[in-house]
Amino acid sequence: MITYEKLRKKPQVAKNLIGMTLVAFDQFYEEFENAHEERLQTSRKTRRGKRRQRSVGAGRKHKYDLRDRLLMTLFWLKAYTTYELLGFFYDLDKTNIEDNLILIMETLEGMSTFEFERHATDRKKLHSVAEVMDAFPDVRLIIDGKEQRVERPKNKKDKDGNVQDRQKPYYSGKKKTHTLKNQVAVAPHGRIEHVSESVPGGAIHDLMLLRQTDLLSKLNDEEAAMMDKGYDGIAADYPDQKLYLPYKARRNHPLTDDQKAYNRFLAKYRIVVEHTMAQLNKFQILVQRFRHQLTKHSRIFRIVAGLVNRRIQLHPLKQYSPA
């Protein structure tokens, strides 16, 4: 099992096991403990969703303390083991493992906040040279989509006996499998500023998802966004918004040499979003085929994005200067 006492004896393996160093974990735990206690004290319901009859902490005690349960959750997010395997490590049954993870993740979700969920007047502005792009100083967001494989949904019959096709919306022709999709927007320094809810990867295109979230309307007049070819056509929806998109070849209208050069130049600056995506992919729960209820994916994606932001804050991404 992975406990804090064992990890203290071999701190060099912490980053591989939980996605952060032991020093970073100690700092994170202080914030988590306060947030967890505050959430429990203000909660009026039990973990089963029933109205609370007793004070917090009056029930049966956990086998592991809060610090070890946080470690357990971070390890699960990083490695994405089955509940059965995690239960073997911690000598707990599957139900106990699930209950522990749910309690910890409820607090982690509350700690995962992003800049563009705040009012425009409360958002921090980017000023330093390290935070902006020298060729595109007005860019505030670089937007991209992320797809993840999921278990094939099962078709169900409605009350009239008709079969409901629940598989087709999730089937992605691009990935040739069933997927969920999230929209991710990062700042030029790599921190995640926005994540969308998880949506069916086959039925909703990147462009449609951007329209649904209406993220571009939250930019200030002097702020711009950068995207890839998948968002071709979005400029028509926001004619007054400054947007940077690569040129896209049309039938009988191939790209000119100048347009190809511009696309290459733009791609060098968009690399920052790929670096952030790589940080998300360090957590196997966002890489392997998602095995749990699809309704849980949005919460997990937000939690991992929050953990990645914390990691980038402590260890900024390598600054990239296009040649």
ABEGO torsion letter per residue (X at the ends): XBBAAAAAABAAAAAAAAGBBAAAAAAAAAAAAAAAAAAAAABABBAAGBBBABBBGABBBBABBAAAAAAAAAAAAAAGBBAAAAAAAAGBBAAAAAAAAAAAAAAAAAABBBAAABBAAABBBBABAAABBAABAABABBBBBBBBBBBBBBBBBBAAGBBBBAAAAABBAAAGBBBBBBBBBBBAAGBBABBBBBBBAAABBAAAAAAAAGAAAABBAABBBBBBAAABGAAAABAABBBBBBBBBBBGBBBBAAAAAAAAAAAAAAAAAAAAAAAAAABAAAABBBABBAAAAAAAAAAAAAAAAAAAAABBBBBBBBX
